[in-house]
Amino acid sequence: MINNAVIIDAVRTPLSHNGGPLADVTPPDVLAPVLEHLYEACPQPELIRDVVIGQAHGRIGVGRDALRRAGVPVEVPAMTVERGRASGLSAIDYAADKLVSVNTPGYIIAGGAESGSQANAPVNPAMADAAHALAQEFHVTREQRREYAERSRDRAATSAAKGLFNQEIVPIGGVAADDLSWEDADPSVIDDGAAAVLMIDGATHRRLRKPGLRVTASATFGCDPARVGWGIVPAIEKVLYATRLKLEQFDVIEFDEAFASNVLVACTTLRLDPERVCRQGGSIAFGHPWGASGAVLMTRLFTQIVRQGQGRFGLAAVSAGSGQGIAMVVERC
């Protein structure tokens, strides 16, 4: 574990709803300010080995195009990964493994970008049907879903008013704050936005002595696509088993709130109090930038645990289309 990859910085753009102020900004352009910030923040930018970007509604070469727009030297390579809504967290997972397995010390930038506006990406009816089926199976009522959604939105509005997101947001095109407007609906809104983290191998981090989040464990798991929201449950159980941690030990827990019912079902199954999930608001409030969603969760963990000093252990989990889930445990170091 001592050599595991460590996240030493994490930022995101404001999240803008489909058709909003970032609607005309291409995925490389929405990603570029995030990459520029992390490149300039890197203590040794000449040691950046790779850039790994998740995107759900594919554009070939989004990472390389964004690097060019960010003014990063052409020698820095980039690649794209895709696992639906879990693409951003999967990119971080891949980068963490690469830093551990490849005997080349240095840095990797990993995250995700999405333009829901340009992808013309509505909520997938099959995913909505799956969320409804899970709600029925676990007797999650419409009132419970409404209450959870309202709590997420209230928390986000309160957190924004307190400036709790300010340190993690990189402005873009004159937009400096999240769009927290919403309609009275359960599913989160498809968004435009990007997020990424700067990662370092364990040995270099020990010499750097910079506060960060060590990637302790991660797990992916497949499930029946007709129960797509279920995917985070076995993934979380898998990382808990690997780390020998209990949910009671986690200080910050961030689930991707694609549907309130999915979160409530996971909490019921895992015996987790929903009050502990997304304590500063979640994607039901912010919106849902698909390929960037998992990277947004990791940015939220970094802000709360490292910047705000809220404890030691963090958990992020995302369910993805076609029946998959990914979970990641991080520890302040």
N, C-alpha and C positions, 0 to 999 in steps of 0.2 A: 504493500500500500504506500510505503514511503516514497516510491518512485512514480506513483500515479501522476497523471497530468493535473495541472493546477490552473484554474481560471483566475487571471489577475486583473481583468477589466471586462466590462460588459455594458453595452449601450444599445439604444434602439432609436428609431425615428418616432415621431408622433404617429399614432394609429388613426387613420382616416377612413370613414365608412365608404363603401362602394358608391361611386359617383360624386364623392366629396372633393376637397381641395387638392388631393393628390391623384385624382383620376387620370390626368393627362401625363403623369410622371411614369416613365417606363421602369420596369424592375431594376435594370442596371443603374438608372439615375436615382431611384429610391434607396438603393443599397450603397451607392458611392459615399455619401457623407458618413455612414457608419464605418466603412472600411478606412476612409481617410482619418477619422478620429483614432481608430485603433492602431493604424500604422504610425501615426505621429506620437501616440502614447507608448508605443513599444520601446522598452529601454535599449534594445539592440535590433533595430529594424532590418539590419543586414542578415539576421538569423531567422527571419520569417521563412519557414520551409514550404508552406502551402496555405491555400485558402480553400475552405470547403463550405459550399453554400447549398442549402436545401431549398427546393422550390417544387410546389405541387402542380402548377399549371404551366409547366416547362417552357423555358426559352433557352436554347442551346447557347452556352458560353456566357451566361449571365454574370458569373464571377469575374471572368476575364474582362468583360466589357466594363463592369463596375470598377475594377482596379484601374483601368485606363482613365476613366472619368475622375477617379480619386487622385490621379497623379502619382500612383505607386509605380516604382520601377518595373520595367517590362519583364525582368528576370523572375519576378514573383509569380508562381503558377497558381492555377485555380481549377477546381472541379465542382460538379453539381451532383447532388444525390436527391432521390425522390422516394418518400414514403408517405405520400398524402399529407395530412395535417401534421404528421410526426416528422416531417422532413427536416425541420430546423433542429430538433433535438437529436435526430439521427446523425445529422452533420457533426454536431458536437461529440456524439458518441464515437463516430468514426475517427475524428481528429484525436480524441483522447487515446484511443487504441493505437493510433499511428505513432503518437509521441512516446508511448510505452514500448511498442514492439520494434520500432526502427531505431537502431543505435546511432541516431544523429540528433544531438541536443539542439534545442532551439524553440521556436514559436510557431503556432498555427492559429490563424483566424478562422472561426467557424460560426455559422449561423444560418439565416434564411431570409428570403425576400419574396414578396408577392404583390401583384397588382390584381386584386379581385375585380376592379373596374375594367381593366383591359382584357382580363380573361373571361369577362362576362360570366362570372361563376356564382350562380344562385345556390341556395342550400339544396344539397342532394336529397331528393324525395326519399330515396332508399334509406339514407341515414336518419331522416326524420321519422320514417316508419319504424326503423330499428329502435330509436329512442322511445317512441310511443309503446312499442312492444315490451321493452324492458320496464317501462313505468308500470304497465299493466301487470307484468309478471311479478314485480316486487311491491305492488300495491302503493306506488308513489302517486299521490293525488295531484290534481291540477292545482289545488291550493298550496300544497307543499312546493311545487315547482315555481309557482308565482312568488311565493314568499322568498325562496332562495334567490330568484332572479332579482327581485327588488333589493334584497340585502347586498348582492354583488354590486348593483348600480349605486346604492347609497354609499357603500364603502369606497368605491372608486371616486365618487364626487367629493367625499370628505377628504380622502387622501390627496386628491388634486388640489383642493383648497388649502391644504396644509403644506403644499410644495413637496410632497414625498416622492414625486416622480422626476423632479427637476434635474437631479444629478445624472439620471440615466438617459435623458432625451437629448438627441442631437437634432436641432431644427433643420428643416428642409423646405426650400421654396417659400420662406416666410411663414411657414406653419411651425409652431413651437409647442403645441399642446394637443392632447388626444381629443378626438371627437367623442364625447360622452352622451350625445343625443341618442335616443332609442325609441322604438315603438313597443307597444305592450305585447311582446312575443317572447316565447321561451328560448328559441335558438339564437345564438349570437349572430351578429351581422358580419358578412364577408368584408374584409378590410384590405386597404393598401398600407404597406409598411415593411420595415426591415429591422432586424436585430442581429447582433453578433457578439461573440466573446473573443478575448485574446487569451490563448492558452500557452502553457510552458511545460516542459518536462520537469519531473520532480527534482532531479539533481541540480539543474540550473536554478530552479526556484529556491532551493536551500541556500544557494550563494546569493541570490537576489534579495532575500529576506523582505519580500513584499506581501502584504495581506492578500489572501485569496481564498478560493474554494477548491479543495481537492476533490476530484471526481473519484468517489470511493467505489461505486459499483453502478452497473446499468444492466437492464434486461429488456428484451423484446419478446413478444408472445403473440401467436396467432389465435384467432377465434372464428366462430361462425360469422360470416359477413352480415347475416341477418340480425346479429347481436353486436354490432360494431362497437357500441359504447362500452361493452363488457371488457374489451381488450386490456384496459389499464389494471384490472383487478389481478389477473395472474401475473402480469408484469411486476406489479408492486409486491405481490407475495414472493416472487422470485428474488427481488433485490433485498427484501427483508431477510430472507433465508440466507442469502450470500453474506450479508453484513452482520447478521445476528442482532440487528436492531429491532426495537419495537416501535410502533407508531407513536407511542407516548413520548419517545425520546426526541421526536422531530420538533424543531422550533418554528420552522416555516414550511408550509405545504402548499404547493401550487399545482392545481389540476387545470387542464384546458377545458373551459366550460362551453363546449360546443352546444350542449343541451343540459339544462338543469337536472333533468331526470337521470342522465348518465352519472353525474356527480353524486346525486343522492343515492343511486343504486350502489355505486362503489363504496360510499360511506357506510351504508347499511351492511354490506357484505363484509367489509373490513373492520366493522365496529369502530368507526371513526366519526367523531362529532363534526357535522358539516360546518359548524361555527369556526373550526380551525383551518378550513380550506380558503385560500385566496383572501386573506384577512384585510388586504388593501384594495379589494375588488378584483374581478377576473374578466375573462373575455366576453361574458354576457354584457358587461359594461363597455369594455374597450373596443370590442369587435374582434374579428378572427382572421388575421392575415395568413391563412393556411400554411404555406411553406415556412413562414417565419414564426408561427405560433409557439413552437417548442423553444426557440431561441428567445422569444419574449419572456417565457416562463423562467428561463435561466437568468435573464437580465433582472427579473423581479427578485429571484433568490439572491443574486449578488448584491442588489441594492439593500435588501432587508437585512441580510446576515452580515455583509462586510461593511457597507456604507453606514447602515443604521445600527449595527451592533446587536441584532436581535437573535442572539443564541449561536448555536454551533452546527446543528444538522439541518439540512434541507432536502426536500423531496419534490421532484417534478415528474408529472406523468401526463401523457397524451394518448388518446385513442385515435386510430387512423382508419380511413376508408378501406374497404375490402377485408376488414376484420383483423386489425392488428393493434397492439398497444406497446408503448415504450415507457419505462420508468428509469429515473436516474437519481442516485443519492450523492449528495455533496456534503463536505465537512469544512468548516472554517479552519484555516491553517495560517 
